[in-house]
Amino acid sequence: MMKSITTLLTSVAFVLMAPTSMAEEGFTPLFDGKTLDGWRVSEHPDSFKVTDGAIVAHGPRGHAFYVGDFNAATFVDFELRLEALTKPNSNGGVFFHTNWVESGWPRNGYEVQVNNTQKDWRKSGGLYAVVDNKEPFEDNTWMKYVIRVEKGVVTVSVNGRELVNYTPKGEDNKLQKNGGAIALQAHDPGSEVHYRNIRIKPLK
């Protein structure tokens, strides 16, 4: 009996310690939790580092693009899940359907805002300058993002709350036919944003 209980407790402990992606069928991690392997940073590489299992964006403007082997680093229809945490007065973002740039802000695709108390009135979870959210979440607290693109529809939720359900059309459509890259933003030297548990499930 004691042996059975011990085995059960060991099994439960393993499940609790296992990475989130292991329990999510079809999802593949884009970040190993230890290094920036598979990521390429533009403009200011020193603005990104890995600390305590998270990618930390803190420094002059730069963008970390996923360039790893999975799905040729290009995603058309997908569901992206990640957690983000803002320090006070910090701004960041998650880009999709975008392309590598040597410097400046990415010019293709869309940005999902990560900002709770920085002066920009566009707050976390909004589709930047398209479908904006004005109500902030909390700093120093992990926010659970789900970003989904499927059959021309973009949805974004944070902590289970849907903030975006958008179907771009005509000249306003920034979804690229052949998909694009995923990128994380370091906004400015005064901002510090943490990203972790980054995983994706291609839907096409």
C-alpha positions as CSV (number, residue, x, y, z in Angstrom):
1,M,0.0,0.0,0.0
2,M,2.8,2.4,1.0
3,K,4.6,1.7,-2.3
4,S,1.4,2.5,-4.3
5,I,1.0,5.8,-2.5
6,T,4.6,6.7,-3.1
7,T,4.2,5.9,-6.8
8,L,1.1,8.0,-7.0
9,L,2.7,11.0,-5.3
10,T,5.7,10.7,-7.6
11,S,3.4,10.7,-10.6
12,V,1.5,13.7,-9.4
13,A,4.7,15.6,-8.7
14,F,5.9,14.9,-12.2
15,V,2.7,16.3,-13.7
16,L,2.9,19.4,-11.6
17,M,6.5,20.1,-12.5
18,A,6.1,19.3,-16.2
19,P,6.2,22.2,-18.7
20,T,2.8,23.6,-19.6
21,S,3.2,22.6,-23.2
22,M,3.5,18.9,-22.3
23,A,-0.2,19.0,-21.2
24,E,-1.3,20.8,-24.4
25,E,-1.8,18.5,-27.3
26,G,-0.3,19.9,-30.6
27,F,1.6,22.8,-29.0
28,T,5.4,23.2,-29.5
29,P,7.6,25.4,-27.3
30,L,9.4,28.2,-29.1
31,F,11.6,29.0,-26.1
32,D,13.6,26.4,-24.1
33,G,13.4,28.4,-20.9
34,K,17.2,28.6,-20.6
35,T,18.7,30.3,-23.7
36,L,17.8,32.5,-26.7
37,D,18.6,29.6,-29.1
38,G,16.2,29.9,-32.0
39,W,15.8,33.6,-31.6
40,R,17.5,36.5,-33.4
41,V,17.5,40.0,-32.0
42,S,17.5,43.1,-34.1
43,E,19.1,46.5,-33.5
44,H,20.2,46.0,-29.8
45,P,20.9,42.3,-28.9
46,D,21.8,43.3,-25.4
47,S,18.2,44.3,-24.7
48,F,17.3,40.6,-24.4
49,K,18.4,38.1,-21.9
50,V,17.1,35.0,-20.1
51,T,16.4,35.1,-16.4
52,D,14.6,32.6,-14.2
53,G,13.0,30.8,-17.2
54,A,11.8,34.0,-19.0
55,I,13.0,36.1,-21.8
56,V,13.5,39.6,-20.3
57,A,13.3,42.6,-22.6
58,H,15.0,45.6,-21.0
59,G,17.0,48.1,-22.9
60,P,17.0,50.2,-26.1
61,R,14.5,49.3,-28.8
62,G,15.0,45.8,-30.3
63,H,12.9,42.8,-31.4
64,A,13.6,39.1,-30.8
65,F,12.3,37.2,-33.8
66,Y,11.7,33.4,-33.6
67,V,14.0,31.9,-36.3
68,G,14.2,28.3,-35.1
69,D,13.5,25.1,-37.0
70,F,9.9,24.6,-36.1
71,N,7.5,25.1,-39.0
72,A,10.3,27.0,-40.8
73,A,9.7,29.8,-38.3
74,T,6.7,30.9,-40.5
75,F,3.1,30.7,-39.3
76,V,-0.1,31.3,-41.2
77,D,-3.0,30.0,-39.1
78,F,-2.0,29.3,-35.5
79,E,-2.7,29.6,-31.8
80,L,0.1,31.2,-29.8
81,R,0.1,30.9,-26.1
82,L,2.5,32.7,-23.7
83,E,2.7,34.5,-20.4
84,A,3.9,38.1,-20.1
85,L,4.7,40.2,-17.1
86,T,5.2,44.0,-17.0
87,K,7.2,46.0,-14.5
88,P,5.8,49.4,-13.6
89,N,5.8,51.9,-16.5
90,S,6.8,49.3,-19.0
91,N,5.8,48.8,-22.6
92,G,6.3,45.7,-24.9
93,G,4.6,43.7,-27.5
94,V,4.1,40.5,-29.4
95,F,4.2,40.6,-33.2
96,F,2.8,38.0,-35.7
97,H,2.7,37.7,-39.4
98,T,5.7,40.0,-39.4
99,N,9.2,39.9,-41.0
100,W,12.7,40.5,-39.9
101,V,13.9,44.1,-39.8
102,E,17.5,45.2,-39.0
103,S,16.3,48.2,-37.1
104,G,13.2,50.2,-36.3
105,W,9.7,48.9,-35.6
106,P,8.5,45.9,-37.6
107,R,6.6,47.1,-40.7
108,N,4.5,44.0,-41.5
109,G,1.8,42.1,-39.6
110,Y,0.3,43.0,-36.3
111,E,1.3,43.8,-32.7
112,V,-0.5,42.7,-29.6
113,Q,0.1,45.2,-26.9
114,V,1.9,44.4,-23.6
115,N,1.5,47.5,-21.4
116,N,-0.3,48.2,-18.2
117,T,1.0,51.4,-16.6
118,Q,3.3,53.0,-19.2
119,K,2.0,56.3,-20.6
120,D,0.7,54.8,-23.9
121,W,-3.1,54.6,-23.4
122,R,-3.2,51.4,-25.4
123,K,-3.1,48.6,-22.8
124,S,-2.3,44.9,-22.7
125,G,-4.2,42.5,-25.1
126,G,-5.2,45.0,-27.7
127,L,-4.4,44.7,-31.3
128,Y,-2.2,47.8,-31.5
129,A,-3.9,50.8,-33.2
130,V,-6.5,48.4,-34.7
131,V,-8.6,47.0,-31.8
132,D,-7.3,48.7,-28.7
133,N,-7.9,47.9,-25.1
134,K,-8.0,50.8,-22.6
135,E,-8.3,48.8,-19.4
136,P,-5.0,47.8,-17.9
137,F,-4.2,44.5,-16.1
138,E,-1.7,44.4,-13.2
139,D,2.0,45.0,-13.2
140,N,4.3,42.3,-11.6
141,T,1.7,39.6,-12.4
142,W,1.9,37.0,-15.1
143,M,-0.8,37.5,-17.8
144,K,-1.8,34.5,-19.9
145,Y,-2.1,35.5,-23.6
146,V,-3.8,33.5,-26.3
147,I,-3.3,34.9,-29.8
148,R,-5.1,33.0,-32.6
149,V,-5.3,33.5,-36.4
150,E,-7.7,31.2,-38.2
151,K,-9.3,31.6,-41.6
152,G,-8.7,35.3,-41.7
153,V,-10.0,36.0,-38.1
154,V,-7.7,37.4,-35.4
155,T,-8.6,36.8,-31.8
156,V,-6.7,37.7,-28.6
157,S,-7.6,36.9,-25.0
158,V,-5.7,37.7,-21.8
159,N,-6.5,35.7,-18.7
160,G,-9.5,34.1,-20.4
161,R,-11.0,37.5,-21.3
162,E,-11.4,38.0,-25.1
163,L,-10.3,41.5,-26.1
164,V,-10.0,41.1,-29.9
165,N,-12.2,39.4,-32.4
166,Y,-11.2,41.0,-35.7
167,T,-11.6,40.2,-39.4
168,P,-9.3,42.4,-41.4
169,K,-10.4,43.2,-45.0
170,G,-9.2,44.9,-48.1
171,E,-6.3,47.4,-47.6
172,D,-6.6,47.1,-43.8
173,N,-5.6,43.4,-44.0
174,K,-2.0,43.0,-42.7
175,L,-2.2,39.2,-42.6
176,Q,0.3,37.8,-45.1
177,K,-0.8,35.1,-47.4
178,N,2.2,33.0,-46.7
179,G,2.3,33.8,-43.0
180,G,5.2,35.4,-41.1
181,A,7.3,35.5,-38.1
182,I,6.7,35.8,-34.3
183,A,8.6,38.5,-32.5
184,L,8.9,40.0,-29.0
185,Q,9.5,43.6,-28.4
186,A,12.0,45.5,-26.2
187,H,10.4,49.0,-26.3
188,D,12.8,51.4,-24.5
189,P,15.4,51.5,-21.8
190,G,12.8,52.4,-19.2
191,S,10.7,49.3,-19.9
192,E,11.1,45.8,-18.6
193,V,8.8,43.0,-19.8
194,H,9.2,39.3,-19.2
195,Y,7.9,36.6,-21.6
196,R,7.8,32.9,-20.8
197,N,6.0,29.6,-21.7
198,I,5.9,30.5,-25.3
199,R,4.3,27.8,-27.4
200,I,2.4,27.5,-30.6
201,K,0.1,25.2,-32.5
202,P,-0.1,25.6,-36.3
203,L,-3.7,25.4,-37.6
204,K,-2.7,25.3,-41.2
